[in-house]
Amino acid sequence: MIDVHYFAAARAAAGTDRESVPAAATLGELLDALAAEHEGTTDAGMTLAEIFLRCTFLVDGANSGRDTQLIDATRVDVLPPFAGG
């Protein structure tokens, strides 16, 4: 299992601030599974999949891309752009 923490618009679209989900081989596979599982949207109508396109991802605190391996990872932070920098 891996803990996924959602912030700002990602939290709104996911409908939760965190969840524990089965780990995938890569961050990209995990994001695809999460996008398919969550059907909610933000107040502006954006889906989680659309928000992921704009996000920065941290895997155990390290900036990570879709090809990042999740072997032994325990946490993924989903960070959309924040207003005000």
ChimeraX commands (.cxc) that place a marker at each C-alpha (Angstrom):
marker #1 position 0.00,0.00,0.00 radius 0.5
marker #1 position 1.03,3.58,-0.63 radius 0.5
marker #1 position -0.37,6.75,0.97 radius 0.5
marker #1 position -1.50,9.42,-1.51 radius 0.5
marker #1 position -1.92,12.96,-0.18 radius 0.5
marker #1 position -3.95,15.41,-2.27 radius 0.5
marker #1 position -3.69,19.18,-2.02 radius 0.5
marker #1 position -5.85,22.08,-3.27 radius 0.5
marker #1 position -7.72,21.27,-6.53 radius 0.5
marker #1 position -6.54,17.64,-6.47 radius 0.5
marker #1 position -8.17,17.25,-3.05 radius 0.5
marker #1 position -11.42,18.72,-4.40 radius 0.5
marker #1 position -11.52,16.39,-7.41 radius 0.5
marker #1 position -10.53,13.30,-5.41 radius 0.5
marker #1 position -13.06,14.11,-2.69 radius 0.5
marker #1 position -10.52,13.39,0.05 radius 0.5
marker #1 position -7.23,14.75,1.34 radius 0.5
marker #1 position -5.54,11.34,1.54 radius 0.5
marker #1 position -6.02,7.67,0.89 radius 0.5
marker #1 position -4.07,4.41,1.03 radius 0.5
marker #1 position -4.12,2.50,-2.25 radius 0.5
marker #1 position -2.35,-0.55,-3.66 radius 0.5
marker #1 position 1.08,0.44,-4.95 radius 0.5
marker #1 position 1.74,0.34,-8.69 radius 0.5
marker #1 position 5.06,-0.26,-10.44 radius 0.5
marker #1 position 5.45,3.38,-11.50 radius 0.5
marker #1 position 4.01,6.74,-10.57 radius 0.5
marker #1 position 2.37,6.95,-14.01 radius 0.5
marker #1 position 0.53,3.66,-13.49 radius 0.5
marker #1 position -0.62,4.82,-10.06 radius 0.5
marker #1 position -1.87,8.14,-11.45 radius 0.5
marker #1 position -3.75,6.39,-14.26 radius 0.5
marker #1 position -5.46,4.09,-11.75 radius 0.5
marker #1 position -6.38,7.00,-9.47 radius 0.5
marker #1 position -7.74,9.05,-12.37 radius 0.5
marker #1 position -9.93,6.13,-13.46 radius 0.5
marker #1 position -11.18,5.53,-9.90 radius 0.5
marker #1 position -12.17,9.12,-9.04 radius 0.5
marker #1 position -15.04,10.58,-11.02 radius 0.5
marker #1 position -15.48,13.81,-9.06 radius 0.5
marker #1 position -14.63,17.28,-10.30 radius 0.5
marker #1 position -13.60,20.60,-8.86 radius 0.5
marker #1 position -16.02,23.53,-8.68 radius 0.5
marker #1 position -14.57,24.58,-12.05 radius 0.5
marker #1 position -15.43,21.17,-13.53 radius 0.5
marker #1 position -11.90,19.75,-13.76 radius 0.5
marker #1 position -11.42,16.02,-13.29 radius 0.5
marker #1 position -8.58,14.50,-11.33 radius 0.5
marker #1 position -7.00,13.34,-14.61 radius 0.5
marker #1 position -7.03,16.93,-15.92 radius 0.5
marker #1 position -5.53,18.22,-12.69 radius 0.5
marker #1 position -2.75,15.61,-12.80 radius 0.5
marker #1 position -1.54,17.20,-16.07 radius 0.5
marker #1 position -0.65,20.37,-14.14 radius 0.5
marker #1 position 0.69,18.82,-10.94 radius 0.5
marker #1 position 4.06,18.31,-9.36 radius 0.5
marker #1 position 4.49,14.96,-7.63 radius 0.5
marker #1 position 6.67,14.09,-4.68 radius 0.5
marker #1 position 7.46,10.46,-3.94 radius 0.5
marker #1 position 8.75,10.17,-0.39 radius 0.5
marker #1 position 9.65,13.86,-0.58 radius 0.5
marker #1 position 11.53,13.76,-3.90 radius 0.5
marker #1 position 10.27,15.52,-7.05 radius 0.5
marker #1 position 9.18,12.71,-9.37 radius 0.5
marker #1 position 7.89,12.05,-12.87 radius 0.5
marker #1 position 5.56,9.44,-14.32 radius 0.5
marker #1 position 8.42,6.98,-14.90 radius 0.5
marker #1 position 9.48,7.00,-11.23 radius 0.5
marker #1 position 9.54,3.51,-9.77 radius 0.5
marker #1 position 7.42,3.06,-6.64 radius 0.5
marker #1 position 9.29,0.06,-5.22 radius 0.5
marker #1 position 9.53,0.62,-1.44 radius 0.5
marker #1 position 7.81,4.04,-1.73 radius 0.5
marker #1 position 5.40,4.90,1.08 radius 0.5
marker #1 position 3.97,8.31,0.15 radius 0.5
marker #1 position 2.97,10.33,-2.92 radius 0.5
marker #1 position 2.09,14.02,-2.62 radius 0.5
marker #1 position -0.06,15.50,-5.41 radius 0.5
marker #1 position 0.65,19.24,-5.66 radius 0.5
marker #1 position -1.33,21.34,-8.14 radius 0.5
marker #1 position -0.07,24.86,-8.88 radius 0.5
marker #1 position -0.91,27.13,-5.96 radius 0.5
marker #1 position -2.09,30.72,-6.36 radius 0.5
marker #1 position 0.47,33.22,-5.15 radius 0.5
marker #1 position 3.47,30.96,-5.86 radius 0.5
marker link #1:1,2 radius 0.2
marker link #1:2,3 radius 0.2
marker link #1:3,4 radius 0.2
marker link #1:4,5 radius 0.2
marker link #1:5,6 radius 0.2
marker link #1:6,7 radius 0.2
marker link #1:7,8 radius 0.2
marker link #1:8,9 radius 0.2
marker link #1:9,10 radius 0.2
marker link #1:10,11 radius 0.2
marker link #1:11,12 radius 0.2
marker link #1:12,13 radius 0.2
marker link #1:13,14 radius 0.2
marker link #1:14,15 radius 0.2
marker link #1:15,16 radius 0.2
marker link #1:16,17 radius 0.2
marker link #1:17,18 radius 0.2
marker link #1:18,19 radius 0.2
marker link #1:19,20 radius 0.2
marker link #1:20,21 radius 0.2
marker link #1:21,22 radius 0.2
marker link #1:22,23 radius 0.2
marker link #1:23,24 radius 0.2
marker link #1:24,25 radius 0.2
marker link #1:25,26 radius 0.2
marker link #1:26,27 radius 0.2
marker link #1:27,28 radius 0.2
marker link #1:28,29 radius 0.2
marker link #1:29,30 radius 0.2
marker link #1:30,31 radius 0.2
marker link #1:31,32 radius 0.2
marker link #1:32,33 radius 0.2
marker link #1:33,34 radius 0.2
marker link #1:34,35 radius 0.2
marker link #1:35,36 radius 0.2
marker link #1:36,37 radius 0.2
marker link #1:37,38 radius 0.2
marker link #1:38,39 radius 0.2
marker link #1:39,40 radius 0.2
marker link #1:40,41 radius 0.2
marker link #1:41,42 radius 0.2
marker link #1:42,43 radius 0.2
marker link #1:43,44 radius 0.2
marker link #1:44,45 radius 0.2
marker link #1:45,46 radius 0.2
marker link #1:46,47 radius 0.2
marker link #1:47,48 radius 0.2
marker link #1:48,49 radius 0.2
marker link #1:49,50 radius 0.2
marker link #1:50,51 radius 0.2
marker link #1:51,52 radius 0.2
marker link #1:52,53 radius 0.2
marker link #1:53,54 radius 0.2
marker link #1:54,55 radius 0.2
marker link #1:55,56 radius 0.2
marker link #1:56,57 radius 0.2
marker link #1:57,58 radius 0.2
marker link #1:58,59 radius 0.2
marker link #1:59,60 radius 0.2
marker link #1:60,61 radius 0.2
marker link #1:61,62 radius 0.2
marker link #1:62,63 radius 0.2
marker link #1:63,64 radius 0.2
marker link #1:64,65 radius 0.2
marker link #1:65,66 radius 0.2
marker link #1:66,67 radius 0.2
marker link #1:67,68 radius 0.2
marker link #1:68,69 radius 0.2
marker link #1:69,70 radius 0.2
marker link #1:70,71 radius 0.2
marker link #1:71,72 radius 0.2
marker link #1:72,73 radius 0.2
marker link #1:73,74 radius 0.2
marker link #1:74,75 radius 0.2
marker link #1:75,76 radius 0.2
marker link #1:76,77 radius 0.2
marker link #1:77,78 radius 0.2
marker link #1:78,79 radius 0.2
marker link #1:79,80 radius 0.2
marker link #1:80,81 radius 0.2
marker link #1:81,82 radius 0.2
marker link #1:82,83 radius 0.2
marker link #1:83,84 radius 0.2
marker link #1:84,85 radius 0.2
view
